[in-house]
Amino acid sequence: MVVPPSSGTPSVGVRVQRHLAVRALVLALLLGLTGEVLLTVLVMLVGIGLLVLMTE
């Protein structure tokens, strides 16, 4: 079923980007619990960056 772009549903690319952002933030949380500070910060920045790109 083809959904017109004006229907309010997000495109496949936006859904994939949101999914990757959530995965990156969950990974950052897990890395934070294990004590990997540098990796936590890097992965968290990637996740936040993906979320910011979706709003533009």
Biopython code that builds the backbone (N, CA, C, O; Angstrom):
import numpy as np
from Bio.PDB.StructureBuilder import StructureBuilder

atoms = [
    (1, "MET", "N", (0.838, -1.174, 0.000)),
    (1, "MET", "CA", (0.000, 0.000, 0.000)),
    (1, "MET", "C", (0.886, 1.240, 0.000)),
    (1, "MET", "O", (1.752, 1.389, 0.862)),
    (2, "VAL", "N", (0.674, 2.109, -0.944)),
    (2, "VAL", "CA", (1.456, 3.333, -1.055)),
    (2, "VAL", "C", (0.739, 4.438, -0.292)),
    (2, "VAL", "O", (-0.446, 4.692, -0.507)),
    (3, "VAL", "N", (1.475, 5.090, 0.602)),
    (3, "VAL", "CA", (0.903, 6.168, 1.406)),
    (3, "VAL", "C", (1.424, 7.484, 0.865)),
    (3, "VAL", "O", (2.635, 7.652, 0.724)),
    (4, "PRO", "N", (0.543, 8.420, 0.560)),
    (4, "PRO", "CA", (1.020, 9.716, 0.065)),
    (4, "PRO", "C", (1.820, 10.453, 1.135)),
    (4, "PRO", "O", (1.539, 10.303, 2.325)),
    (5, "PRO", "N", (2.820, 11.253, 0.727)),
    (5, "PRO", "CA", (3.685, 11.921, 1.698)),
    (5, "PRO", "C", (2.938, 12.876, 2.630)),
    (5, "PRO", "O", (3.417, 13.152, 3.729)),
    (6, "SER", "N", (1.793, 13.378, 2.220)),
    (6, "SER", "CA", (1.079, 14.356, 3.035)),
    (6, "SER", "C", (0.205, 13.708, 4.106)),
    (6, "SER", "O", (-0.511, 14.412, 4.817)),
    (7, "SER", "N", (0.249, 12.390, 4.235)),
    (7, "SER", "CA", (-0.637, 11.711, 5.175)),
    (7, "SER", "C", (-0.171, 11.818, 6.625)),
    (7, "SER", "O", (-0.905, 11.411, 7.525)),
    (8, "GLY", "N", (1.010, 12.345, 6.878)),
    (8, "GLY", "CA", (1.486, 12.503, 8.244)),
    (8, "GLY", "C", (2.317, 11.345, 8.756)),
    (8, "GLY", "O", (2.869, 11.440, 9.852)),
    (9, "THR", "N", (2.432, 10.255, 8.009)),
    (9, "THR", "CA", (3.263, 9.138, 8.445)),
    (9, "THR", "C", (4.704, 9.402, 8.045)),
    (9, "THR", "O", (4.957, 9.901, 6.948)),
    (10, "PRO", "N", (5.661, 9.073, 8.921)),
    (10, "PRO", "CA", (7.065, 9.327, 8.586)),
    (10, "PRO", "C", (7.550, 8.393, 7.472)),
    (10, "PRO", "O", (7.071, 7.269, 7.326)),
    (11, "SER", "N", (8.505, 8.890, 6.701)),
    (11, "SER", "CA", (9.059, 8.074, 5.628)),
    (11, "SER", "C", (9.922, 6.958, 6.209)),
    (11, "SER", "O", (10.235, 6.947, 7.400)),
    (12, "VAL", "N", (10.291, 6.037, 5.355)),
    (12, "VAL", "CA", (11.115, 4.904, 5.793)),
    (12, "VAL", "C", (12.464, 5.397, 6.310)),
    (12, "VAL", "O", (12.968, 4.897, 7.315)),
    (13, "GLY", "N", (13.041, 6.370, 5.628)),
    (13, "GLY", "CA", (14.331, 6.903, 6.058)),
    (13, "GLY", "C", (14.282, 7.521, 7.442)),
    (13, "GLY", "O", (15.202, 7.347, 8.241)),
    (14, "VAL", "N", (13.207, 8.245, 7.726)),
    (14, "VAL", "CA", (13.057, 8.875, 9.038)),
    (14, "VAL", "C", (12.878, 7.814, 10.112)),
    (14, "VAL", "O", (13.431, 7.932, 11.206)),
    (15, "ARG", "N", (12.103, 6.773, 9.800)),
    (15, "ARG", "CA", (11.903, 5.704, 10.777)),
    (15, "ARG", "C", (13.200, 4.961, 11.060)),
    (15, "ARG", "O", (13.474, 4.618, 12.210)),
    (16, "VAL", "N", (14.003, 4.708, 10.030)),
    (16, "VAL", "CA", (15.289, 4.023, 10.220)),
    (16, "VAL", "C", (16.235, 4.902, 11.032)),
    (16, "VAL", "O", (16.938, 4.414, 11.917)),
    (17, "GLN", "N", (16.249, 6.198, 10.729)),
    (17, "GLN", "CA", (17.117, 7.119, 11.458)),
    (17, "GLN", "C", (16.713, 7.195, 12.927)),
    (17, "GLN", "O", (17.578, 7.218, 13.803)),
    (18, "ARG", "N", (15.417, 7.235, 13.208)),
    (18, "ARG", "CA", (14.938, 7.259, 14.592)),
    (18, "ARG", "C", (15.315, 5.967, 15.306)),
    (18, "ARG", "O", (15.712, 5.983, 16.471)),
    (19, "HIS", "N", (15.189, 4.852, 14.600)),
    (19, "HIS", "CA", (15.528, 3.551, 15.178)),
    (19, "HIS", "C", (17.019, 3.491, 15.530)),
    (19, "HIS", "O", (17.388, 3.008, 16.601)),
    (20, "LEU", "N", (17.868, 3.981, 14.631)),
    (20, "LEU", "CA", (19.310, 3.995, 14.897)),
    (20, "LEU", "C", (19.657, 4.928, 16.053)),
    (20, "LEU", "O", (20.540, 4.623, 16.855)),
    (21, "ALA", "N", (18.966, 6.062, 16.141)),
    (21, "ALA", "CA", (19.219, 6.999, 17.233)),
    (21, "ALA", "C", (18.869, 6.370, 18.574)),
    (21, "ALA", "O", (19.618, 6.510, 19.541)),
    (22, "VAL", "N", (17.742, 5.683, 18.639)),
    (22, "VAL", "CA", (17.338, 5.033, 19.889)),
    (22, "VAL", "C", (18.327, 3.936, 20.251)),
    (22, "VAL", "O", (18.691, 3.789, 21.418)),
    (23, "ARG", "N", (18.765, 3.164, 19.261)),
    (23, "ARG", "CA", (19.751, 2.113, 19.540)),
    (23, "ARG", "C", (21.060, 2.703, 20.054)),
    (23, "ARG", "O", (21.668, 2.158, 20.976)),
    (24, "ALA", "N", (21.496, 3.817, 19.460)),
    (24, "ALA", "CA", (22.738, 4.450, 19.906)),
    (24, "ALA", "C", (22.604, 4.951, 21.336)),
    (24, "ALA", "O", (23.538, 4.818, 22.126)),
    (25, "LEU", "N", (21.456, 5.526, 21.680)),
    (25, "LEU", "CA", (21.274, 6.026, 23.040)),
    (25, "LEU", "C", (21.191, 4.888, 24.057)),
    (25, "LEU", "O", (21.693, 5.020, 25.173)),
    (26, "VAL", "N", (20.570, 3.781, 23.684)),
    (26, "VAL", "CA", (20.527, 2.616, 24.581)),
    (26, "VAL", "C", (21.929, 2.047, 24.760)),
    (26, "VAL", "O", (22.312, 1.669, 25.867)),
    (27, "LEU", "N", (22.697, 1.986, 23.669)),
    (27, "LEU", "CA", (24.076, 1.512, 23.768)),
    (27, "LEU", "C", (24.901, 2.438, 24.657)),
    (27, "LEU", "O", (25.733, 1.973, 25.436)),
    (28, "ALA", "N", (24.672, 3.753, 24.544)),
    (28, "ALA", "CA", (25.383, 4.703, 25.405)),
    (28, "ALA", "C", (25.039, 4.463, 26.868)),
    (28, "ALA", "O", (25.908, 4.548, 27.736)),
    (29, "LEU", "N", (23.783, 4.166, 27.140)),
    (29, "LEU", "CA", (23.381, 3.868, 28.522)),
    (29, "LEU", "C", (24.095, 2.622, 29.042)),
    (29, "LEU", "O", (24.591, 2.608, 30.168)),
    (30, "LEU", "N", (24.143, 1.581, 28.219)),
    (30, "LEU", "CA", (24.816, 0.348, 28.636)),
    (30, "LEU", "C", (26.316, 0.562, 28.820)),
    (30, "LEU", "O", (26.914, 0.039, 29.760)),
    (31, "LEU", "N", (26.919, 1.335, 27.918)),
    (31, "LEU", "CA", (28.348, 1.622, 28.059)),
    (31, "LEU", "C", (28.609, 2.451, 29.308)),
    (31, "LEU", "O", (29.627, 2.268, 29.975)),
    (32, "GLY", "N", (27.699, 3.355, 29.625)),
    (32, "GLY", "CA", (27.845, 4.155, 30.837)),
    (32, "GLY", "C", (27.800, 3.299, 32.085)),
    (32, "GLY", "O", (28.518, 3.556, 33.050)),
    (33, "LEU", "N", (26.955, 2.281, 32.065)),
    (33, "LEU", "CA", (26.867, 1.386, 33.219)),
    (33, "LEU", "C", (28.133, 0.560, 33.394)),
    (33, "LEU", "O", (28.483, 0.186, 34.513)),
    (34, "THR", "N", (28.824, 0.271, 32.286)),
    (34, "THR", "CA", (30.046, -0.522, 32.382)),
    (34, "THR", "C", (31.272, 0.326, 32.696)),
    (34, "THR", "O", (32.335, -0.218, 32.998)),
    (35, "GLY", "N", (31.144, 1.650, 32.631)),
    (35, "GLY", "CA", (32.253, 2.521, 32.991)),
    (35, "GLY", "C", (33.099, 2.994, 31.828)),
    (35, "GLY", "O", (34.140, 3.614, 32.045)),
    (36, "GLU", "N", (32.691, 2.724, 30.610)),
    (36, "GLU", "CA", (33.439, 3.179, 29.432)),
    (36, "GLU", "C", (33.040, 4.619, 29.109)),
    (36, "GLU", "O", (32.119, 4.854, 28.327)),
    (37, "VAL", "N", (33.733, 5.573, 29.712)),
    (37, "VAL", "CA", (33.318, 6.973, 29.633)),
    (37, "VAL", "C", (33.475, 7.537, 28.223)),
    (37, "VAL", "O", (32.548, 8.162, 27.708)),
    (38, "LEU", "N", (34.614, 7.331, 27.595)),
    (38, "LEU", "CA", (34.857, 7.913, 26.279)),
    (38, "LEU", "C", (33.893, 7.350, 25.242)),
    (38, "LEU", "O", (33.316, 8.102, 24.456)),
    (39, "LEU", "N", (33.718, 6.034, 25.235)),
    (39, "LEU", "CA", (32.776, 5.433, 24.291)),
    (39, "LEU", "C", (31.349, 5.880, 24.570)),
    (39, "LEU", "O", (30.566, 6.065, 23.639)),
    (40, "THR", "N", (31.004, 6.053, 25.835)),
    (40, "THR", "CA", (29.664, 6.517, 26.194)),
    (40, "THR", "C", (29.400, 7.889, 25.599)),
    (40, "THR", "O", (28.344, 8.123, 25.011)),
    (41, "VAL", "N", (30.348, 8.787, 25.749)),
    (41, "VAL", "CA", (30.184, 10.144, 25.231)),
    (41, "VAL", "C", (30.086, 10.127, 23.712)),
    (41, "VAL", "O", (29.239, 10.815, 23.142)),
    (42, "LEU", "N", (30.933, 9.355, 23.050)),
    (42, "LEU", "CA", (30.912, 9.311, 21.587)),
    (42, "LEU", "C", (29.600, 8.743, 21.056)),
    (42, "LEU", "O", (29.008, 9.306, 20.135)),
    (43, "VAL", "N", (29.146, 7.641, 21.627)),
    (43, "VAL", "CA", (27.907, 7.017, 21.159)),
    (43, "VAL", "C", (26.711, 7.909, 21.483)),
    (43, "VAL", "O", (25.764, 7.984, 20.701)),
    (44, "MET", "N", (26.749, 8.579, 22.626)),
    (44, "MET", "CA", (25.660, 9.477, 22.983)),
    (44, "MET", "C", (25.594, 10.655, 22.008)),
    (44, "MET", "O", (24.503, 11.075, 21.622)),
    (45, "LEU", "N", (26.732, 11.180, 21.614)),
    (45, "LEU", "CA", (26.751, 12.272, 20.643)),
    (45, "LEU", "C", (26.215, 11.829, 19.287)),
    (45, "LEU", "O", (25.531, 12.595, 18.609)),
    (46, "VAL", "N", (26.521, 10.601, 18.890)),
    (46, "VAL", "CA", (25.980, 10.070, 17.635)),
    (46, "VAL", "C", (24.464, 9.971, 17.718)),
    (46, "VAL", "O", (23.763, 10.374, 16.789)),
    (47, "GLY", "N", (23.957, 9.443, 18.815)),
    (47, "GLY", "CA", (22.513, 9.312, 18.983)),
    (47, "GLY", "C", (21.810, 10.652, 18.980)),
    (47, "GLY", "O", (20.778, 10.813, 18.329)),
    (48, "ILE", "N", (22.357, 11.612, 19.702)),
    (48, "ILE", "CA", (21.757, 12.948, 19.738)),
    (48, "ILE", "C", (21.855, 13.610, 18.369)),
    (48, "ILE", "O", (20.928, 14.296, 17.939)),
    (49, "GLY", "N", (22.977, 13.406, 17.687)),
    (49, "GLY", "CA", (23.119, 13.960, 16.340)),
    (49, "GLY", "C", (22.078, 13.417, 15.382)),
    (49, "GLY", "O", (21.535, 14.165, 14.570)),
    (50, "LEU", "N", (21.794, 12.131, 15.464)),
    (50, "LEU", "CA", (20.759, 11.552, 14.605)),
    (50, "LEU", "C", (19.384, 12.124, 14.933)),
    (50, "LEU", "O", (18.582, 12.362, 14.030)),
    (51, "LEU", "N", (19.109, 12.346, 16.205)),
    (51, "LEU", "CA", (17.825, 12.937, 16.582)),
    (51, "LEU", "C", (17.714, 14.379, 16.099)),
    (51, "LEU", "O", (16.643, 14.808, 15.671)),
    (52, "VAL", "N", (18.807, 15.124, 16.163)),
    (52, "VAL", "CA", (18.789, 16.517, 15.708)),
    (52, "VAL", "C", (18.601, 16.578, 14.197)),
    (52, "VAL", "O", (17.903, 17.461, 13.699)),
    (53, "LEU", "N", (19.209, 15.658, 13.465)),
    (53, "LEU", "CA", (19.048, 15.645, 12.012)),
    (53, "LEU", "C", (17.604, 15.398, 11.602)),
    (53, "LEU", "O", (17.166, 15.882, 10.558)),
    (54, "MET", "N", (16.857, 14.649, 12.413)),
    (54, "MET", "CA", (15.461, 14.369, 12.080)),
    (54, "MET", "C", (14.605, 15.619, 12.184)),
    (54, "MET", "O", (13.612, 15.735, 11.466)),
    (55, "THR", "N", (14.955, 16.556, 13.052)),
    (55, "THR", "CA", (14.127, 17.739, 13.252)),
    (55, "THR", "C", (14.337, 18.783, 12.170)),
    (55, "THR", "O", (13.517, 19.691, 12.034)),
    (56, "GLU", "N", (15.396, 18.681, 11.406)),
    (56, "GLU", "CA", (15.664, 19.676, 10.356)),
    (56, "GLU", "C", (14.890, 19.378, 9.106)),
    (56, "GLU", "O", (14.996, 20.113, 8.124)),
]
sb = StructureBuilder()
sb.init_structure("model")
sb.init_model(0)
sb.init_chain("A")
sb.init_seg("    ")
for serial, (resi, resn, name, xyz) in enumerate(atoms, 1):
    if name == "N":
        sb.init_residue(resn, " ", resi, " ")
    sb.init_atom(name, np.array(xyz, "f"), 0.0, 1.0, " ", f" {name:<3s}", serial, name[0])
structure = sb.get_structure()
